[in-house]
Amino acid sequence: MTPFRLAVAWALIAMSGAASAAEPPVEELWELYEAAVASVLAGGELPGSWPLIRDRLDAATGQKDGWASGLAWHTDLDAATAEARATGRAVLSLRMLGRLDEDLSCANSRLFRTLLYPDPAVNAVLRERYVLHWLSVRDVPVMTIDAGDGRLLRRTVTGNSLHLVIDPADGKVTDVMPGLVDAATFASWLTDAADSSAERFARVAAEQRTWQPVRFGDDEEVAMQLAVSKVVMEGPAFDAIRGGDGGVGGVVLNPNSDLSPAPPLSSRVVGLLRIKEGGDVEAKVQRLRRTLSGDKRVNTTELRPQIAAMVAAEPALMDDPDALVRRVYAEVFRFDLDDPWAGLVDPDVFVAIDDAGVAGSE
């Protein structure tokens, strides 16, 4: 049995409250697991050993919140490619800041694992058509604010992420989706991209933009504005440390845009959000639907065509996933992967703190 199936068997026994029980037959594991998880996500009572069950399943999947999606991830691209060749599937490779198996990964990756991967339509395509792989392009900047009286606020700051589809036959990239989109859009893209080609992707460059974005500020501020849901989460903290006036978190989309909410989140996703938040999430869900719609517009009508145009001009970029990713971060996301401070330190600004308030610099 795979490590995930073993973890599922163990979790089912633990969730049943049985001190000892026969391990379910392999062919029954998935059905039993789905039923147990569906009960939890529908508001069922969590077993007393829930944190241990959750952590065991997450570790087996290689993803934080993996218990809710039941997907197994590789961190070795060669191993993922070999499995894809053997099973006739494509490789979906996520490139991100931080680690997918840790709580404080970059904001977009956190939304992938809560809003996209557990969604039934997305989950089915991922399971049937892809072998999954993730790779961290650098550590994610994490900010801790001490508000006094023992109150601490932790947030990640800046960065973006993207999914690559890789043909296991030759290791070349055949399609790219930057940033976050809603579940329906992501599932549709995954379905099409499983049979895509580099030439077909390059033709995306011919798509016409349907809106004009509002952008302002330096590279770090503009980089944040390219991820709408992320701005809502991180904008206030970013404004605070940059001495801003609320601009980064306040203006992202054209105020005259006809933006409408994204489709409703699936009940499974809402259940996961409720468990993570520990209470009612209706207001947050409605706001997420608005920002997801903005993310879709930015990523499908602005950033993805930019990447396609880059590939159309330099087709050899699709031959090397790592080289393509570096170019996307530098030229499309406007994020310098080689800057150890991720754009958060300006050497020309006096901050009136000893050693400029930084430590660990070279």
Backbone torsions as a table, in degrees:
resi	resn	phi	psi	omega
1	MET	NA	146.2	177.4
2	THR	-71.2	159.1	177.5
3	PRO	-55.5	-36.0	-179.6
4	PHE	-66.9	-43.2	179.7
5	ARG	-64.0	-37.2	177.1
6	LEU	-64.0	-42.0	178.5
7	ALA	-64.4	-38.9	177.9
8	VAL	-61.6	-46.6	179.9
9	ALA	-59.6	-45.4	179.8
10	TRP	-62.6	-43.6	-178.1
11	ALA	-63.9	-40.5	-179.9
12	LEU	-63.1	-41.3	178.0
13	ILE	-64.1	-43.5	-179.5
14	ALA	-65.9	-40.3	-178.7
15	MET	-69.7	-25.5	178.8
16	SER	-77.6	-13.5	-179.5
17	GLY	81.2	5.2	-179.9
18	ALA	-80.2	127.4	178.6
19	ALA	-65.9	-35.8	176.9
20	SER	-147.8	136.5	-178.8
21	ALA	-155.9	154.9	178.2
22	ALA	-68.6	139.7	178.7
23	GLU	-65.2	131.6	-179.7
24	PRO	-61.2	149.0	175.6
25	PRO	-57.2	146.9	-176.3
26	VAL	-53.9	-44.0	-175.1
27	GLU	-67.2	-16.2	-179.8
28	GLU	-97.2	-10.8	-172.0
29	LEU	-59.3	-47.6	-174.3
30	TRP	-65.0	-43.0	180.0
31	GLU	-62.0	-42.5	179.5
32	LEU	-66.1	-42.4	179.5
33	TYR	-61.7	-47.0	-179.4
34	GLU	-59.8	-41.9	-179.9
35	ALA	-64.3	-41.8	-179.1
36	ALA	-66.8	-45.2	-179.5
37	VAL	-67.0	-40.6	178.6
38	ALA	-59.5	-38.4	178.9
39	SER	-64.5	-43.5	179.1
40	VAL	-63.5	-46.0	-176.8
41	LEU	-70.9	-21.0	178.1
42	ALA	-84.0	3.0	178.0
43	GLY	103.6	9.8	177.6
44	GLY	-64.3	158.8	-177.6
45	GLU	-66.6	133.6	177.7
46	LEU	-79.5	136.2	177.5
47	PRO	-65.7	155.3	-178.2
48	GLY	-58.9	-29.4	-179.5
49	SER	-91.2	19.4	-174.3
50	TRP	-53.7	-47.8	-179.7
51	PRO	-55.9	-38.9	179.5
52	LEU	-69.6	-42.0	177.9
53	ILE	-61.8	-48.4	179.8
54	ARG	-58.5	-47.6	-177.0
55	ASP	-67.3	-35.3	179.2
56	ARG	-66.5	-42.5	179.0
57	LEU	-68.6	-41.5	178.0
58	ASP	-59.5	-43.9	-179.9
59	ALA	-63.0	-37.0	-178.9
60	ALA	-70.9	-32.5	-179.7
61	THR	-83.0	-21.3	-176.2
62	GLY	79.4	23.7	-175.9
63	GLN	-149.8	132.8	170.9
64	LYS	-61.8	136.9	-175.0
65	ASP	67.1	17.5	178.9
66	GLY	-65.1	-22.0	179.3
67	TRP	-59.4	-30.2	-176.1
68	ALA	-83.4	-18.8	-178.5
69	SER	-109.1	-27.0	178.3
70	GLY	66.6	26.7	179.5
71	LEU	-100.5	142.1	179.5
72	ALA	-103.5	130.0	-175.7
73	TRP	-111.9	143.4	170.7
74	HIS	-97.0	150.5	168.1
75	THR	-112.8	-0.4	177.0
76	ASP	-111.0	112.1	-176.1
77	LEU	-64.8	-35.5	179.0
78	ASP	-62.7	-41.4	178.8
79	ALA	-66.6	-40.2	177.9
80	ALA	-63.8	-41.5	180.0
81	THR	-64.9	-40.8	179.4
82	ALA	-63.3	-43.0	178.4
83	GLU	-65.0	-39.4	179.8
84	ALA	-63.5	-41.7	177.8
85	ARG	-62.9	-41.4	-176.7
86	ALA	-70.4	-25.9	-175.0
87	THR	-109.3	0.0	178.7
88	GLY	71.1	30.3	178.9
89	ARG	-115.3	170.6	174.0
90	ALA	-93.9	166.8	175.0
91	VAL	-100.3	131.0	170.9
92	LEU	-106.5	115.3	-175.5
93	SER	-112.5	116.4	177.3
94	LEU	-90.5	127.6	175.1
95	ARG	-113.3	131.0	-166.2
96	MET	-155.7	168.6	170.7
97	LEU	-93.8	135.8	-177.5
98	GLY	82.6	-160.4	-174.8
99	ARG	-123.2	137.5	-179.0
100	LEU	-67.3	-22.1	-178.3
101	ASP	-93.8	12.9	177.5
102	GLU	-122.3	149.7	-176.0
103	ASP	-61.1	-45.4	-176.4
104	LEU	-94.9	61.0	166.9
105	SER	-86.1	179.4	-178.3
106	CYS	-60.7	156.5	-172.5
107	ALA	-58.0	-45.1	-179.0
108	ASN	-60.5	-42.7	-178.8
109	SER	-65.0	-32.5	175.9
110	ARG	-64.8	-37.4	178.2
111	LEU	-73.7	-32.6	174.4
112	PHE	-57.8	-48.7	-172.0
113	ARG	-78.7	-13.1	176.8
114	THR	-105.2	-36.0	-175.8
115	LEU	-99.6	-27.5	-173.7
116	LEU	-106.4	-59.7	-171.4
117	TYR	-60.3	-34.1	177.7
118	PRO	-80.8	-14.3	-177.9
119	ASP	-59.7	132.0	-174.5
120	PRO	-55.2	-43.3	-178.7
121	ALA	-67.5	-45.1	177.6
122	VAL	-64.0	-45.6	-177.0
123	ASN	-58.5	-41.7	-178.4
124	ALA	-64.1	-42.6	179.9
125	VAL	-67.5	-43.4	179.1
126	LEU	-59.5	-42.1	-176.6
127	ARG	-69.8	-37.7	-173.8
128	GLU	-86.7	-32.8	-168.5
129	ARG	-112.2	-11.3	-170.6
130	TYR	-133.9	151.8	163.0
131	VAL	-105.1	132.8	-168.7
132	LEU	-100.9	141.1	-179.2
133	HIS	-144.4	140.5	171.6
134	TRP	-130.9	150.6	-179.8
135	LEU	-144.0	132.0	177.0
136	SER	-83.7	129.0	178.5
137	VAL	-86.7	-19.1	173.8
138	ARG	-177.1	167.0	174.9
139	ASP	-62.5	150.2	177.1
140	VAL	-91.1	132.8	176.3
141	PRO	-65.2	129.9	179.8
142	VAL	-120.7	129.6	-179.6
143	MET	-111.5	133.3	175.1
144	THR	-115.5	124.4	178.2
145	ILE	-109.4	122.0	177.3
146	ASP	-93.6	107.0	-177.6
147	ALA	-88.7	4.9	-179.5
148	GLY	88.5	162.6	179.0
149	ASP	56.8	30.3	177.3
150	GLY	80.3	6.4	-179.3
151	ARG	-90.5	121.7	-179.2
152	LEU	-122.5	140.4	176.5
153	LEU	-120.8	124.0	179.4
154	ARG	-116.6	131.6	179.3
155	ARG	-144.1	147.4	167.5
156	THR	-82.9	156.3	-177.5
157	VAL	-135.3	131.6	172.4
158	THR	66.0	171.1	180.0
159	GLY	104.4	168.4	178.4
160	ASN	-153.7	179.5	-176.6
161	SER	-152.4	166.0	-179.9
162	LEU	-154.5	153.8	175.2
163	HIS	-104.9	132.8	174.8
164	LEU	-111.3	140.2	168.7
165	VAL	-101.0	127.7	-175.8
166	ILE	-120.9	132.1	176.4
167	ASP	-78.7	117.2	-177.1
168	PRO	-68.1	-15.6	-178.9
169	ALA	-67.9	-36.8	-177.6
170	ASP	-132.8	-0.3	177.8
171	GLY	75.5	12.5	-178.1
172	LYS	-92.7	149.2	177.1
173	VAL	-75.8	136.2	178.3
174	THR	-115.5	-17.1	179.2
175	ASP	-161.1	157.8	-177.7
176	VAL	-141.9	136.8	170.1
177	MET	-126.5	110.9	178.5
178	PRO	-80.3	146.5	170.4
179	GLY	61.5	-155.5	-172.2
180	LEU	-105.0	141.9	169.5
181	VAL	-136.3	172.9	178.0
182	ASP	-73.8	164.9	-173.4
183	ALA	-61.5	-41.7	-179.1
184	ALA	-62.9	-42.4	178.3
185	THR	-65.7	-41.4	-179.0
186	PHE	-66.0	-43.2	179.0
187	ALA	-62.7	-41.2	178.4
188	SER	-64.3	-45.2	178.3
189	TRP	-60.9	-45.4	179.5
190	LEU	-57.9	-42.0	-179.5
191	THR	-62.6	-46.4	-179.8
192	ASP	-70.0	-41.1	-173.4
193	ALA	-69.9	-23.0	179.7
194	ALA	-61.0	-26.4	179.5
195	ASP	-115.9	22.5	-175.6
196	SER	-82.7	178.8	176.2
197	SER	-144.4	160.5	179.7
198	ALA	-60.1	-37.2	-179.1
199	GLU	-66.0	-41.5	179.4
200	ARG	-64.9	-41.2	179.7
201	PHE	-63.3	-41.0	-178.6
202	ALA	-59.1	-28.3	-179.3
203	ARG	-69.5	-14.2	176.7
204	VAL	-60.1	-23.8	-179.6
205	ALA	-58.8	-22.9	-178.5
206	ALA	-78.6	-10.4	-179.5
207	GLU	-64.5	142.5	178.9
208	GLN	-92.4	137.6	174.7
209	ARG	-69.4	141.9	-177.4
210	THR	-106.4	4.5	-179.4
211	TRP	-157.1	162.6	178.3
212	GLN	-113.4	116.1	-178.5
213	PRO	-74.2	154.2	173.0
214	VAL	-98.5	120.0	179.9
215	ARG	-127.9	146.0	177.2
216	PHE	-157.4	162.0	174.7
217	GLY	93.1	-175.0	-179.3
218	ASP	-82.3	-176.3	-174.9
219	ASP	-56.6	-41.4	-176.4
220	GLU	-65.7	-41.2	179.2
221	GLU	-68.0	-43.1	178.2
222	VAL	-64.0	-40.7	178.9
223	ALA	-57.1	-40.6	179.1
224	MET	-65.7	-36.7	-176.1
225	GLN	-71.4	-10.0	178.6
226	LEU	-81.5	-3.4	178.9
227	ALA	-130.8	96.4	-166.5
228	VAL	-65.1	-52.7	180.0
229	SER	-60.4	-36.3	179.0
230	LYS	-64.2	-38.3	178.5
231	VAL	-61.4	-40.6	-179.7
232	VAL	-61.9	-37.9	-179.9
233	MET	-76.4	-41.4	-169.7
234	GLU	-106.6	-16.1	-174.8
235	GLY	-54.8	-48.7	-178.7
236	PRO	-58.5	-42.2	179.7
237	ALA	-67.8	-40.4	179.4
238	PHE	-63.6	-44.6	177.8
239	ASP	-58.5	-39.9	-177.1
240	ALA	-64.0	-46.6	-175.9
241	ILE	-76.5	-21.6	178.0
242	ARG	-92.9	0.5	179.8
243	GLY	70.8	27.3	-176.9
244	GLY	-82.9	-178.7	-177.0
245	ASP	-114.6	24.5	179.8
246	GLY	94.1	4.6	-174.6
247	GLY	-64.7	-45.3	-176.1
248	VAL	-60.2	-44.0	-179.9
249	GLY	-82.4	-9.6	-172.2
250	GLY	-97.4	-35.5	-176.9
251	VAL	-125.6	112.7	179.6
252	VAL	-123.4	-48.1	-176.9
253	LEU	-106.7	157.3	174.7
254	ASN	-54.4	123.5	-177.5
255	PRO	-63.3	-17.5	178.1
256	ASN	-93.9	8.8	-178.1
257	SER	-64.7	149.7	177.3
258	ASP	-93.1	28.6	-175.8
259	LEU	-56.2	130.2	176.4
260	SER	-120.7	159.1	-176.5
261	PRO	-60.1	149.8	173.4
262	ALA	-67.1	164.5	178.0
263	PRO	-56.4	155.4	179.1
264	PRO	-55.2	145.3	176.0
265	LEU	-72.1	147.7	179.0
266	SER	-65.8	155.0	179.8
267	SER	-60.9	-32.2	178.8
268	ARG	-65.2	-43.5	179.0
269	VAL	-66.4	-43.9	178.7
270	VAL	-61.1	-38.4	177.3
271	GLY	-61.9	-40.6	178.2
272	LEU	-64.8	-44.1	178.5
273	LEU	-60.1	-40.0	-179.3
274	ARG	-63.9	-40.4	179.0
275	ILE	-66.4	-42.4	-178.7
276	LYS	-67.9	-36.1	-177.8
277	GLU	-85.7	-23.3	179.1
278	GLY	77.5	24.8	179.4
279	GLY	178.3	-162.1	-177.8
280	ASP	-67.0	138.0	-176.8
281	VAL	-126.5	13.3	-173.0
282	GLU	-56.5	-47.4	-178.6
283	ALA	-63.6	-39.1	-180.0
284	LYS	-68.7	-36.9	178.2
285	VAL	-62.6	-43.6	-179.6
286	GLN	-64.4	-38.7	177.7
287	ARG	-69.0	-38.6	177.0
288	LEU	-59.7	-40.0	180.0
289	ARG	-61.5	-35.2	177.3
290	ARG	-69.3	-47.5	-176.5
291	THR	-70.5	-32.3	175.9
292	LEU	-62.4	-36.8	177.7
293	SER	-64.3	-39.4	176.2
294	GLY	-65.9	-41.7	177.2
295	ASP	-59.1	-44.5	-179.7
296	LYS	-59.4	-45.0	-177.8
297	ARG	-64.0	-46.1	179.7
298	VAL	-61.0	-46.9	-171.0
299	ASN	-78.4	-33.7	-177.3
300	THR	-90.3	-28.8	-177.0
301	THR	-107.4	-7.0	179.6
302	GLU	-122.7	-62.7	-172.1
303	LEU	-74.6	-43.1	-178.6
304	ARG	-63.1	-44.1	174.7
305	PRO	-60.7	-33.3	176.9
306	GLN	-62.8	-43.6	179.3
307	ILE	-65.3	-42.0	179.7
308	ALA	-62.6	-39.0	178.0
309	ALA	-65.1	-38.5	177.0
310	MET	-60.9	-43.4	-179.5
311	VAL	-70.0	-37.8	178.5
312	ALA	-61.5	-36.1	179.1
313	ALA	-77.2	-31.1	-178.7
314	GLU	-134.7	78.4	-176.8
315	PRO	-57.2	-27.1	-178.1
316	ALA	-65.0	-17.1	177.8
317	LEU	-59.1	-32.1	-178.6
318	MET	-71.9	-11.9	179.4
319	ASP	-77.7	-19.9	-174.1
320	ASP	-130.3	98.2	-177.4
321	PRO	-55.2	-41.5	-177.2
322	ASP	-66.5	-41.0	179.1
323	ALA	-65.6	-40.7	178.3
324	LEU	-61.8	-44.7	-179.0
325	VAL	-60.5	-44.1	179.8
326	ARG	-61.8	-40.7	178.8
327	ARG	-65.8	-40.8	179.2
328	VAL	-62.6	-45.9	179.6
329	TYR	-61.5	-43.6	-175.3
330	ALA	-72.5	-44.7	-169.0
331	GLU	-101.7	-25.4	-178.9
332	VAL	-104.2	-50.2	178.0
333	PHE	-78.5	-17.4	-177.8
334	ARG	56.6	48.1	-178.6
335	PHE	-128.3	123.7	-177.6
336	ASP	-87.5	104.8	-178.7
337	LEU	-66.8	-17.9	-178.4
338	ASP	-91.6	-6.4	178.1
339	ASP	-81.3	112.6	-176.9
340	PRO	-63.3	-21.1	-179.3
341	TRP	-101.2	6.2	175.4
342	ALA	52.1	35.9	177.0
343	GLY	78.2	5.0	-175.5
344	LEU	-89.4	-8.5	179.5
345	VAL	-120.0	123.9	175.9
346	ASP	-104.6	111.1	-176.0
347	PRO	-65.3	-13.7	-178.1
348	ASP	-96.1	3.6	-178.4
349	VAL	-105.9	127.9	176.1
350	PHE	-85.2	124.1	-176.5
351	VAL	-111.5	-0.2	175.7
352	ALA	60.4	34.2	175.3
353	ILE	-127.2	140.9	178.5
354	ASP	-53.9	135.3	179.9
355	ASP	56.5	26.6	178.4
356	ALA	60.3	17.5	177.0
357	GLY	71.6	17.4	179.6
358	VAL	-116.1	153.1	178.0
359	ALA	-139.8	153.3	177.5
360	GLY	82.3	6.8	179.0
361	SER	-76.9	156.1	-179.2
362	GLU	-77.4	NA	NA
